[in-house]
Amino acid sequence: MMRFSTLIRNPADWMIGEGADNAVVLTSRIRLARNLKDQPFPGWAKKEQRRRALEIMRPAVEALPCMKDAFSQELDDLTSVQKQVMVERHLISREHAARGEGSAAVIERRQSVALMLNEEDHLRMQSIRPGMALRAAYDTLAAIDTELEGELELAFDHELGYLTTCPTNLGTGMRASAMLHLPALVLSDQIGQVLQAVNKIGLAVRGLYGEGTESLGNLFQISNQSTLGESEETILRRLERVISQVATHERNARDKLLEDDPAMVSDKIGRAYGVLRHAWIIDSKEALNHLSLLRLGGDLGFLPEGTVKSCDALLMDIQPAHLQLHSGRKLSPEERDSIRAEIVRGRLQSLEPPDIRSIRKNDSPDQEPDML
Amino acid sequence: MDCDICGKKAKVHLTQLVGGEIKKIALCNDCAKEKGVTDPTGFALAEMLLGKSPGKPVVPVPLSSGPARACPTCGFTLDDLRRVRRFGCADCYTTFRDEALQMIRGMHKGNRHCGKVPEGLMELHQRTQRLEELRGRLDQAVIAENYEEAAGLRDEIRQIELAVANRNS
């Protein structure tokens, strides 16, 4: 059985965009909600009933081929910091971390598949991939779901589909989402318009940590809201189309910013670099916002290759629970801000200053003249 | 008068207005019991005449609401549902069917599942969805007093139901 320390020692491939283009679409995630047919749902079940449901599910989940040597723990056996670290890594939900007896998490070694047992539903399964890969993430999870269906009798209704605790998840029980980094749309004030359009076609836009969280670091989550009345295929196709459109808007906005206002872009990226390299006290929000701009600089080629990856790893590592785990003790908010600054300075120590000349490359004479 | 179903002496006589037309039906005690005709007001004559849900007792839908209505499987009550807007177990979706259907109105792109079906349930699922569709059309045909079409639909429904019954036996 995998230990907690082993599980979180290294960032998962999906966290740092390993093997995929994650410049705009950081990650793609699928979540399926499933329930046992003959057990009361976790929120209504008594302690013994939750325990019973866990006893039914856990062997089936641990026997999945992908869960060989997986991390498998009851939440009661983890400290609150450990649970919080898993939340910050998107491996369990905030709701799940708040649940006690009878709840468990089973996480595949590479952290790309995570199953929550006795969350709001008996089973919440998620699959995450770097970049734009909703389809691949779904295929992985659908195969796991089918395998579990051979072992467990799931609650299914011919009219309402997979039955869930909350009627908002009925039908497919599927929530598909992508995390997007949209700094240029924010800088050029187009973000409101774009997100409104996304909302209008029935998709939800949320901040970094899902429902009810604010957007930090120019990161936005786009997901489907409706789960009933359309097939997984239809939902995925619409999401893919919308997400790639938003990504294209962001790309265009980046190009346009460089063309229209290179000084502003240079200034933003240069300041972010300066602050992150030399700050001694930095709160989470400020750090995320500067890392976002540094990440943009990395993608635009003003900072060396690997900058985007460093930023992505830092996004996780500077979160409060990660800092506590790192220092091995409880930290006051002031201490956290100092340690955060220390970690960021350390990681960026050898990062060269942004190459501002390359920002001007659009002015070079061999470029096609744009104005006719 | 003889029972319309088995020919024994009829004890229960029902009269109902269907689409402006008066329909009468006579049943013996046994058939009345079997068909669940205990509360004549909750009994749909047309359903029986046209063979909708044959053999299935007509379960009267309680009009009362409040804490008295509870899910027989998990004890979740209607008040609980109103309070938390969530359900207690899979069977709650049967117990509180009407409320569930009301809650999801406008919540999703549709009201009927299309998508992945659990392993081994596909054939049953397709047949069930087909039956529901036919029953819906049957209702429409009855309302429109299109009895010829209704009879055709009834036959098709019976055929599918028979196939299911044969498979199950």
HADDOCK unambig.tbl for C-alpha pairs under 7 A between the chains (distance, minus, plus):
assign (segid A and resid 37 and name CA) (segid B and resid 90 and name CA) 6.00 0.50 0.50
assign (segid A and resid 39 and name CA) (segid B and resid 89 and name CA) 6.69 0.50 0.50
assign (segid A and resid 40 and name CA) (segid B and resid 74 and name CA) 6.33 0.50 0.50
assign (segid A and resid 40 and name CA) (segid B and resid 88 and name CA) 5.84 0.50 0.50
assign (segid A and resid 40 and name CA) (segid B and resid 89 and name CA) 4.36 0.50 0.50
assign (segid A and resid 41 and name CA) (segid B and resid 88 and name CA) 5.51 0.50 0.50
assign (segid A and resid 41 and name CA) (segid B and resid 89 and name CA) 5.02 0.50 0.50
assign (segid A and resid 44 and name CA) (segid B and resid 88 and name CA) 5.33 0.50 0.50
assign (segid A and resid 146 and name CA) (segid B and resid 119 and name CA) 6.44 0.50 0.50
assign (segid A and resid 149 and name CA) (segid B and resid 118 and name CA) 6.38 0.50 0.50
assign (segid A and resid 149 and name CA) (segid B and resid 119 and name CA) 6.28 0.50 0.50
assign (segid A and resid 155 and name CA) (segid B and resid 90 and name CA) 5.93 0.50 0.50
assign (segid A and resid 158 and name CA) (segid B and resid 125 and name CA) 5.76 0.50 0.50
assign (segid A and resid 158 and name CA) (segid B and resid 128 and name CA) 6.73 0.50 0.50
assign (segid A and resid 158 and name CA) (segid B and resid 129 and name CA) 6.78 0.50 0.50
assign (segid A and resid 159 and name CA) (segid B and resid 112 and name CA) 5.10 0.50 0.50
assign (segid A and resid 159 and name CA) (segid B and resid 113 and name CA) 5.53 0.50 0.50
assign (segid A and resid 160 and name CA) (segid B and resid 112 and name CA) 5.77 0.50 0.50
assign (segid A and resid 160 and name CA) (segid B and resid 113 and name CA) 5.26 0.50 0.50
assign (segid A and resid 161 and name CA) (segid B and resid 113 and name CA) 4.97 0.50 0.50
assign (segid A and resid 163 and name CA) (segid B and resid 90 and name CA) 6.24 0.50 0.50
assign (segid A and resid 165 and name CA) (segid B and resid 86 and name CA) 5.44 0.50 0.50
assign (segid A and resid 165 and name CA) (segid B and resid 87 and name CA) 5.08 0.50 0.50
assign (segid A and resid 165 and name CA) (segid B and resid 88 and name CA) 6.83 0.50 0.50
assign (segid A and resid 166 and name CA) (segid B and resid 86 and name CA) 4.69 0.50 0.50
assign (segid A and resid 166 and name CA) (segid B and resid 87 and name CA) 6.48 0.50 0.50
assign (segid A and resid 167 and name CA) (segid B and resid 86 and name CA) 6.78 0.50 0.50
assign (segid A and resid 167 and name CA) (segid B and resid 104 and name CA) 6.62 0.50 0.50
assign (segid A and resid 168 and name CA) (segid B and resid 107 and name CA) 6.90 0.50 0.50
assign (segid A and resid 171 and name CA) (segid B and resid 113 and name CA) 5.08 0.50 0.50
assign (segid A and resid 172 and name CA) (segid B and resid 115 and name CA) 6.27 0.50 0.50
assign (segid A and resid 172 and name CA) (segid B and resid 116 and name CA) 6.67 0.50 0.50
assign (segid A and resid 226 and name CA) (segid B and resid 108 and name CA) 4.51 0.50 0.50
assign (segid A and resid 226 and name CA) (segid B and resid 109 and name CA) 5.85 0.50 0.50
assign (segid A and resid 227 and name CA) (segid B and resid 108 and name CA) 6.36 0.50 0.50
assign (segid A and resid 228 and name CA) (segid B and resid 108 and name CA) 5.55 0.50 0.50
assign (segid A and resid 228 and name CA) (segid B and resid 109 and name CA) 6.32 0.50 0.50
assign (segid A and resid 228 and name CA) (segid B and resid 110 and name CA) 5.71 0.50 0.50
assign (segid A and resid 228 and name CA) (segid B and resid 111 and name CA) 6.24 0.50 0.50
assign (segid A and resid 228 and name CA) (segid B and resid 112 and name CA) 6.42 0.50 0.50
assign (segid A and resid 228 and name CA) (segid B and resid 113 and name CA) 5.46 0.50 0.50
assign (segid A and resid 229 and name CA) (segid B and resid 108 and name CA) 6.87 0.50 0.50
assign (segid A and resid 229 and name CA) (segid B and resid 109 and name CA) 5.48 0.50 0.50
assign (segid A and resid 229 and name CA) (segid B and resid 110 and name CA) 3.83 0.50 0.50
assign (segid A and resid 229 and name CA) (segid B and resid 111 and name CA) 5.49 0.50 0.50
assign (segid A and resid 229 and name CA) (segid B and resid 112 and name CA) 4.95 0.50 0.50
assign (segid A and resid 229 and name CA) (segid B and resid 113 and name CA) 4.94 0.50 0.50
assign (segid A and resid 229 and name CA) (segid B and resid 114 and name CA) 5.70 0.50 0.50
assign (segid A and resid 230 and name CA) (segid B and resid 109 and name CA) 6.88 0.50 0.50
assign (segid A and resid 230 and name CA) (segid B and resid 110 and name CA) 6.98 0.50 0.50
assign (segid A and resid 230 and name CA) (segid B and resid 113 and name CA) 6.89 0.50 0.50
assign (segid A and resid 230 and name CA) (segid B and resid 114 and name CA) 5.53 0.50 0.50
assign (segid A and resid 230 and name CA) (segid B and resid 115 and name CA) 6.69 0.50 0.50
assign (segid A and resid 231 and name CA) (segid B and resid 114 and name CA) 5.05 0.50 0.50
assign (segid A and resid 231 and name CA) (segid B and resid 115 and name CA) 4.00 0.50 0.50
assign (segid A and resid 232 and name CA) (segid B and resid 115 and name CA) 5.81 0.50 0.50
